Structure formats: structure tokens, C-alpha cells
């Protein structure tokens, strides 16, 4: 079948399979169908830890290096965080949200119960 006629997700799955040679071996040894693994790939995504068992050592090493680098970046970012500032900003945000909720509550109650003066005007108008 012409590669261009394949659905884009099928092409992506083929690329994924090529990065996981142990998966190809298992499917051939156990005579399983590709459909089962395609469905898992769609549900889990290619970054799920389930697929690590099927990577070759080079891909496993690259994946581990990426995770380590990400962890280092996160650690570096958190080292520069002033916890007191974050806590202060969180309190301000919480206060702002509470004020907005109070205003919305007042607005909603005003709309549900019109002020008595308006009711009197309506009642007087009906008498006329």
C-alpha cells in the first residue's frame, strides 16, 4: 500500500513501531495482531511507561536522559522561587476571588428580588 494513502495516525504508529524493535519481535513471536497494540498506542499515547519495555537500549537511554534533563530544569526553576511571595500572591488571588464571588452573589440576589420601590411603581401603574 502506498505510504501516502495511509491515515496519518497509522503513519505515526508505523514510526512509533520502528522506534520499538522489541515490540515488533514480540508481535511476531507471539503471533499477535497489530490492532491490539495500535489500540493501546491510541489510548495510552507513545510516552506511556508501558512502551519502555519495548524500546531498544539506545531509545531507553535517550528517554531517560530527557526525563533527567526535564527534572533538572524543574529543579532549577523551583530553586529561584520565593515561597513567601508565592504564598502572598495566592492569598491576594484568594481574596480577589472571594470579593468577586460576593459581588456576583449580590448581583444575583438583586436580579431575583427587585427592590421594593420598583414593585410599588409597578403596582401603582396597574391601578391607573
TIRO-2110 file (N, C-alpha, C; in Angstrom, 1 decimal):
// TIRO-2110
0.8, -1.2, 0.0, N, 1, A
0.0, 0.0, 0.0, CA, 1, A
0.9, 1.2, 0.0, C, 1, A
0.5, 2.2, -0.7, N, 2, A
1.2, 3.5, -0.9, CA, 2, A
1.2, 4.2, 0.5, C, 2, A
2.4, 4.6, 1.0, N, 3, A
2.5, 5.2, 2.3, CA, 3, A
1.7, 6.5, 2.4, C, 3, A
1.5, 7.2, 1.3, N, 4, A
0.8, 8.5, 1.3, CA, 4, A
-0.7, 8.3, 1.5, C, 4, A
-1.2, 7.1, 1.1, N, 5, A
-2.7, 6.8, 1.3, CA, 5, A
-3.0, 6.4, 2.7, C, 5, A
-2.1, 6.1, 3.5, N, 6, A
-2.4, 5.7, 4.9, CA, 6, A
-2.9, 6.9, 5.7, C, 6, A
-3.7, 6.6, 6.7, N, 7, A
-4.2, 7.6, 7.6, CA, 7, A
-3.0, 8.1, 8.4, C, 7, A
-3.0, 9.4, 8.7, N, 8, A
-1.9, 10.0, 9.4, CA, 8, A
-1.6, 9.3, 10.7, C, 8, A
-2.6, 8.8, 11.5, N, 9, A
-2.3, 8.1, 12.7, CA, 9, A
-1.6, 6.8, 12.5, C, 9, A
-2.0, 6.1, 11.4, N, 10, A
-1.3, 4.9, 11.0, CA, 10, A
0.1, 5.1, 10.7, C, 10, A
0.4, 6.2, 10.0, N, 11, A
1.8, 6.5, 9.7, CA, 11, A
2.6, 6.8, 10.9, C, 11, A
2.0, 7.5, 11.9, N, 12, A
2.6, 7.8, 13.1, CA, 12, A
2.9, 6.5, 13.9, C, 12, A
1.9, 5.6, 13.9, N, 13, A
2.1, 4.3, 14.6, CA, 13, A
3.3, 3.5, 14.0, C, 13, A
3.4, 3.6, 12.7, N, 14, A
4.5, 2.9, 12.0, CA, 14, A
5.8, 3.5, 12.4, C, 14, A
5.9, 4.8, 12.5, N, 15, A
7.1, 5.4, 13.0, CA, 15, A
7.4, 5.0, 14.5, C, 15, A
6.4, 5.0, 15.2, N, 16, A
6.5, 4.5, 16.6, CA, 16, A
7.0, 3.1, 16.7, C, 16, A
6.4, 2.2, 15.9, N, 17, A
6.9, 0.8, 15.9, CA, 17, A
8.4, 0.7, 15.6, C, 17, A
8.8, 1.5, 14.6, N, 18, A
10.2, 1.5, 14.2, CA, 18, A
11.1, 1.9, 15.4, C, 18, A
10.6, 2.7, 16.3, N, 19, A
11.4, 3.1, 17.5, CA, 19, A
11.4, 2.0, 18.6, C, 19, A
10.6, 1.0, 18.4, N, 20, A
10.4, 0.0, 19.4, CA, 20, A
10.6, -1.4, 18.8, C, 20, A
11.8, -1.8, 18.5, N, 21, A
12.1, -3.0, 17.8, CA, 21, A
11.7, -4.3, 18.6, C, 21, A
11.7, -4.2, 19.9, N, 22, A
11.4, -5.3, 20.7, CA, 22, A
9.9, -5.6, 20.6, C, 22, A
9.1, -4.6, 20.4, N, 23, A
7.6, -4.8, 20.2, CA, 23, A
7.4, -5.6, 18.9, C, 23, A
8.1, -5.2, 17.8, N, 24, A
8.0, -6.0, 16.6, CA, 24, A
8.3, -7.5, 16.8, C, 24, A
9.4, -7.7, 17.6, N, 25, A
9.8, -9.1, 17.9, CA, 25, A
8.7, -9.8, 18.6, C, 25, A
8.2, -9.2, 19.6, N, 26, A
7.1, -9.8, 20.5, CA, 26, A
5.9, -10.2, 19.6, C, 26, A
5.5, -9.2, 18.8, N, 27, A
4.3, -9.5, 18.0, CA, 27, A
4.5, -10.7, 17.1, C, 27, A
5.7, -10.7, 16.5, N, 28, A
6.0, -11.9, 15.6, CA, 28, A
6.1, -13.2, 16.3, C, 28, A
6.8, -13.1, 17.5, N, 29, A
6.9, -14.4, 18.3, CA, 29, A
5.6, -14.9, 18.8, C, 29, A
4.8, -14.1, 19.3, N, 30, A
3.5, -14.5, 19.9, CA, 30, A
2.4, -14.5, 18.9, C, 30, A
2.7, -14.2, 17.7, N, 31, A
1.7, -14.2, 16.6, CA, 31, A
0.5, -13.4, 16.9, C, 31, A
0.7, -12.2, 17.5, N, 32, A
-0.4, -11.4, 17.9, CA, 32, A
-0.7, -10.4, 16.7, C, 32, A
-1.8, -9.8, 16.8, N, 33, A
-2.2, -8.8, 15.7, CA, 33, A
-1.7, -7.4, 16.1, C, 33, A
-1.5, -6.6, 15.1, N, 34, A
-1.0, -5.2, 15.2, CA, 34, A
-2.1, -4.4, 15.8, C, 34, A
-3.4, -4.8, 15.6, N, 35, A
-4.5, -4.0, 16.0, CA, 35, A
-4.5, -3.7, 17.5, C, 35, A
-4.2, -4.8, 18.3, N, 36, A
-4.2, -4.7, 19.7, CA, 36, A
-3.2, -3.6, 20.2, C, 36, A
-2.1, -3.6, 19.6, N, 37, A
-1.0, -2.6, 20.0, CA, 37, A
-1.3, -1.3, 19.5, C, 37, A
-2.0, -1.2, 18.3, N, 38, A
-2.4, 0.1, 17.8, CA, 38, A
-3.4, 0.8, 18.7, C, 38, A
-4.4, 0.0, 19.2, N, 39, A
-5.4, 0.5, 20.1, CA, 39, A
-4.8, 1.0, 21.4, C, 39, A
-3.8, 0.2, 21.9, N, 40, A
-3.1, 0.6, 23.1, CA, 40, A
-2.3, 1.9, 22.9, C, 40, A
-1.7, 2.0, 21.8, N, 41, A
-0.9, 3.2, 21.4, CA, 41, A
-1.9, 4.4, 21.4, C, 41, A
-3.1, 4.2, 20.8, N, 42, A
-4.0, 5.3, 20.7, CA, 42, A
-4.5, 5.7, 22.1, C, 42, A
-4.8, 4.8, 22.9, N, 43, A
-5.3, 5.0, 24.3, CA, 43, A
-4.3, 5.6, 25.2, C, 43, A
-3.1, 5.0, 25.2, N, 44, A
-2.0, 5.3, 26.2, CA, 44, A
-1.2, 6.5, 25.7, C, 44, A
-1.0, 6.6, 24.4, N, 45, A
-0.1, 7.6, 23.9, CA, 45, A
1.3, 7.0, 23.9, C, 45, A
2.2, 7.6, 23.1, N, 46, A
3.5, 6.9, 22.9, CA, 46, A
4.5, 7.2, 24.1, C, 46, A
4.1, 8.1, 25.0, N, 47, A
5.0, 8.5, 26.1, CA, 47, A
4.7, 7.7, 27.3, C, 47, A
3.7, 6.8, 27.3, N, 48, A
3.4, 6.0, 28.5, CA, 48, A
4.5, 5.0, 28.8, C, 48, A
4.7, 4.8, 30.1, N, 49, A
5.7, 3.9, 30.6, CA, 49, A
5.6, 2.4, 30.1, C, 49, A
4.4, 2.1, 29.6, N, 50, A
4.1, 0.7, 29.1, CA, 50, A
5.1, 0.4, 28.0, C, 50, A
5.4, 1.3, 27.2, N, 51, A
6.2, 1.1, 26.0, CA, 51, A
7.7, 1.0, 26.2, C, 51, A
8.1, 1.4, 27.4, N, 52, A
9.6, 1.4, 27.7, CA, 52, A
10.2, 0.0, 27.6, C, 52, A
9.4, -1.1, 27.9, N, 53, A
9.9, -2.4, 27.8, CA, 53, A
10.2, -2.9, 26.4, C, 53, A
9.7, -2.1, 25.4, N, 54, A
9.9, -2.5, 24.0, CA, 54, A
10.9, -1.6, 23.3, C, 54, A
11.5, -0.7, 24.0, N, 55, A
12.5, 0.2, 23.4, CA, 55, A
13.8, -0.6, 23.4, C, 55, A
14.6, -0.2, 22.4, N, 56, A
16.0, -0.7, 22.4, CA, 56, A
16.8, 0.1, 23.4, C, 56, A
18.0, -0.3, 23.8, N, 57, A
18.7, 0.4, 24.8, CA, 57, A
19.0, 1.8, 24.4, C, 57, A
19.3, 2.1, 23.2, N, 58, A
19.6, 3.5, 22.8, CA, 58, A
18.4, 4.4, 23.0, C, 58, A
17.2, 4.0, 22.6, N, 59, A
16.0, 4.8, 22.9, CA, 59, A
15.7, 4.9, 24.4, C, 59, A
15.9, 3.8, 25.1, N, 60, A
15.7, 3.9, 26.6, CA, 60, A
16.6, 4.9, 27.2, C, 60, A
17.9, 4.9, 26.7, N, 61, A
18.8, 5.8, 27.3, CA, 61, A
18.4, 7.3, 26.9, C, 61, A
18.0, 7.5, 25.7, N, 62, A
17.6, 8.9, 25.3, CA, 62, A
16.4, 9.3, 26.1, C, 62, A
15.4, 8.4, 26.3, N, 63, A
14.2, 8.7, 27.1, CA, 63, A
14.6, 9.1, 28.6, C, 63, A
15.5, 8.3, 29.1, N, 64, A
16.0, 8.6, 30.5, CA, 64, A
16.7, 9.9, 30.6, C, 64, A
17.5, 10.2, 29.6, N, 65, A
18.2, 11.5, 29.5, CA, 65, A
17.2, 12.7, 29.4, C, 65, A
16.2, 12.5, 28.6, N, 66, A
15.2, 13.6, 28.5, CA, 66, A
14.5, 13.8, 29.8, C, 66, A
14.1, 12.7, 30.5, N, 67, A
13.5, 12.9, 31.8, CA, 67, A
14.4, 13.5, 32.8, C, 67, A
15.6, 13.1, 32.8, N, 68, A
16.6, 13.7, 33.8, CA, 68, A
16.8, 15.2, 33.5, C, 68, A
16.9, 15.6, 32.2, N, 69, A
17.0, 17.0, 31.8, CA, 69, A
15.8, 17.8, 32.3, C, 69, A
14.6, 17.2, 32.1, N, 70, A
13.4, 17.9, 32.5, CA, 70, A
13.4, 18.1, 34.0, C, 70, A
13.8, 17.1, 34.7, N, 71, A
13.8, 17.2, 36.2, CA, 71, A
14.8, 18.2, 36.6, C, 71, A
15.9, 18.3, 36.0, N, 72, A
16.9, 19.3, 36.3, CA, 72, A
16.4, 20.7, 36.0, C, 72, A
15.7, 20.9, 34.9, N, 73, A
15.1, 22.2, 34.6, CA, 73, A
14.0, 22.6, 35.6, C, 73, A
13.2, 21.7, 36.0, N, 74, A
12.2, 21.9, 37.0, CA, 74, A
12.8, 22.3, 38.4, C, 74, A
13.9, 21.5, 38.7, N, 75, A
14.6, 21.8, 40.0, CA, 75, A
15.2, 23.2, 39.9, C, 75, A
15.8, 23.6, 38.8, N, 76, A
16.4, 24.9, 38.7, CA, 76, A
15.4, 26.0, 38.8, C, 76, A
14.2, 25.8, 38.2, N, 77, A
13.1, 26.8, 38.3, CA, 77, A
12.6, 26.9, 39.7, C, 77, A
12.5, 25.8, 40.4, N, 78, A
12.0, 25.9, 41.8, CA, 78, A
13.0, 26.5, 42.8, C, 78, A
14.2, 26.4, 42.5, N, 79, A
15.3, 26.9, 43.4, CA, 79, A
15.1, 28.5, 43.5, C, 79, A
14.7, 29.1, 42.4, N, 80, A
14.6, 30.5, 42.3, CA, 80, A
13.3, 31.1, 42.8, C, 80, A
12.4, 30.2, 43.3, N, 81, A
11.1, 30.6, 43.7, CA, 81, A
11.1, 31.1, 45.1, C, 81, A
10.6, 32.3, 45.4, N, 82, A
10.4, 32.8, 46.7, CA, 82, A
9.1, 32.3, 47.3, C, 82, A
9.1, 31.4, 48.2, N, 83, A
7.9, 30.7, 48.7, CA, 83, A
7.0, 31.8, 49.4, C, 83, A
7.6, 32.7, 50.1, N, 84, A
6.7, 33.8, 50.7, CA, 84, A
6.0, 34.6, 49.7, C, 84, A
6.7, 35.0, 48.6, N, 85, A
6.0, 35.7, 47.5, CA, 85, A
4.8, 34.9, 46.9, C, 85, A
5.1, 33.7, 46.7, N, 86, A
4.0, 32.8, 46.1, CA, 86, A
2.8, 32.7, 47.0, C, 86, A
3.1, 32.6, 48.3, N, 87, A
2.1, 32.5, 49.3, CA, 87, A
1.3, 33.8, 49.4, C, 87, A
2.0, 34.9, 49.4, N, 88, A
1.3, 36.2, 49.4, CA, 88, A
0.5, 36.4, 48.2, C, 88, A
1.0, 36.1, 47.0, N, 89, A
0.2, 36.2, 45.8, CA, 89, A
-1.0, 35.3, 45.8, C, 89, A
-0.9, 34.1, 46.4, N, 90, A
-2.0, 33.2, 46.4, CA, 90, A
-3.1, 33.7, 47.4, C, 90, A
-2.7, 34.4, 48.5, N, 91, A
-3.7, 35.0, 49.4, CA, 91, A
-4.4, 36.1, 48.7, C, 91, A
-3.6, 36.9, 47.9, N, 92, A
-4.3, 38.0, 47.2, CA, 92, A
-5.3, 37.5, 46.2, C, 92, A
-4.9, 36.5, 45.5, N, 93, A
-5.8, 35.9, 44.5, CA, 93, A
-7.0, 35.3, 45.2, C, 93, A
-6.8, 34.7, 46.3, N, 94, A
-8.0, 34.1, 47.0, CA, 94, A
-8.9, 35.2, 47.5, C, 94, A
-8.3, 36.3, 47.9, N, 95, A
-9.1, 37.5, 48.4, CA, 95, A
-9.9, 38.1, 47.2, C, 95, A
-9.3, 38.2, 46.1, N, 96, A
-9.9, 38.7, 44.9, CA, 96, A
-11.1, 37.8, 44.4, C, 96, A
-10.8, 36.5, 44.4, N, 97, A
-11.9, 35.6, 44.1, CA, 97, A
-13.1, 35.7, 45.0, C, 97, A
-12.8, 35.8, 46.3, N, 98, A
-13.9, 35.9, 47.3, CA, 98, A
-14.7, 37.2, 47.1, C, 98, A
-14.0, 38.3, 46.8, N, 99, A
-14.7, 39.6, 46.5, CA, 99, A
-15.6, 39.4, 45.3, C, 99, A
-15.0, 38.8, 44.2, N, 100, A
-15.8, 38.6, 43.0, CA, 100, A
-17.1, 37.8, 43.3, C, 100, A
-16.9, 36.7, 44.1, N, 101, A
-18.0, 35.8, 44.4, CA, 101, A
-19.1, 36.6, 45.2, C, 101, A
-18.6, 37.5, 46.1, N, 102, A
-19.6, 38.3, 46.9, CA, 102, A
-20.3, 39.2, 46.0, C, 102, A
-19.6, 39.9, 45.1, N, 103, A
-20.3, 40.8, 44.2, CA, 103, A
-21.3, 40.1, 43.3, C, 103, A
-20.9, 38.9, 42.7, N, 104, A
-21.8, 38.1, 41.9, CA, 104, A
-23.0, 37.7, 42.7, C, 104, A
-22.8, 37.3, 44.0, N, 105, A
-23.9, 36.9, 44.8, CA, 105, A
-24.9, 38.0, 45.0, C, 105, A
-24.3, 39.2, 45.3, N, 106, A
-25.2, 40.4, 45.4, CA, 106, A
-26.0, 40.7, 44.2, C, 106, A
-25.3, 40.6, 43.0, N, 107, A
-25.9, 40.9, 41.8, CA, 107, A
-27.0, 39.9, 41.5, C, 107, A
-26.8, 38.7, 41.8, N, 108, A
-27.8, 37.6, 41.5, CA, 108, A
-29.0, 37.8, 42.4, C, 108, A
-28.8, 38.2, 43.7, N, 109, A
-29.9, 38.4, 44.6, CA, 109, A
-30.7, 39.6, 44.2, C, 109, A
-30.0, 40.6, 43.7, N, 110, A
-30.7, 41.8, 43.2, CA, 110, A
-31.6, 41.5, 42.1, C, 110, A
-31.1, 40.7, 41.1, N, 111, A
-31.9, 40.3, 40.0, CA, 111, A
-33.1, 39.5, 40.3, C, 111, A
-33.0, 38.6, 41.4, N, 112, A
-34.0, 37.7, 41.8, CA, 112, A
-35.1, 38.5, 42.5, C, 112, A
-34.7, 39.4, 43.4, N, 113, A
-35.7, 40.2, 44.2, CA, 113, A
-35.5, 41.7, 43.9, C, 113, A
-36.3, 42.2, 43.0, N, 114, A
-36.2, 43.6, 42.6, CA, 114, A
-36.5, 44.5, 43.9, C, 114, A
-35.9, 45.6, 44.0, N, 115, A
-36.1, 46.5, 45.1, CA, 115, A
-37.6, 46.8, 45.3, C, 115, A
-38.0, 47.0, 46.5, N, 116, A
-39.4, 47.3, 46.8, CA, 116, A
-40.0, 48.5, 46.1, C, 116, A
-39.2, 49.5, 45.8, N, 117, A
-39.7, 50.7, 45.1, CA, 117, A
-40.1, 50.4, 43.7, C, 117, A
-39.4, 49.6, 43.1, N, 118, A
-39.8, 49.2, 41.7, CA, 118, A
-41.2, 48.4, 41.8, C, 118, A
-41.3, 47.6, 42.8, N, 119, A
-42.6, 46.8, 42.9, CA, 119, A
-43.8, 47.8, 43.1, C, 119, A
-43.5, 48.8, 44.0, N, 120, A
-44.6, 49.8, 44.2, CA, 120, A
-45.0, 50.5, 43.0, C, 120, A
-44.0, 50.9, 42.2, N, 121, A
-44.3, 51.6, 40.9, CA, 121, A
-45.1, 50.8, 40.0, C, 121, A
-44.7, 49.5, 39.9, N, 122, A
-45.5, 48.6, 39.0, CA, 122, A
-46.9, 48.4, 39.5, C, 122, A
-47.1, 48.3, 40.9, N, 123, A
-48.4, 48.2, 41.4, CA, 123, A
-49.2, 49.4, 41.2, C, 123, A
-48.6, 50.6, 41.4, N, 124, A
-49.3, 51.9, 41.2, CA, 124, A
-49.7, 52.0, 39.7, C, 124, A
-48.9, 51.6, 38.8, N, 125, A
-49.2, 51.7, 37.4, CA, 125, A
-50.3, 50.8, 37.0, C, 125, A
-50.4, 49.6, 37.7, N, 126, A
-51.5, 48.7, 37.4, CA, 126, A
-52.9, 49.3, 37.8, C, 126, A
-52.8, 50.1, 38.9, N, 127, A
-54.1, 50.7, 39.4, CA, 127, A
-54.6, 51.7, 38.5, C, 127, A
-53.7, 52.4, 37.8, N, 128, A
-54.1, 53.5, 36.9, CA, 128, A
-55.0, 53.1, 35.8, C, 128, A
END
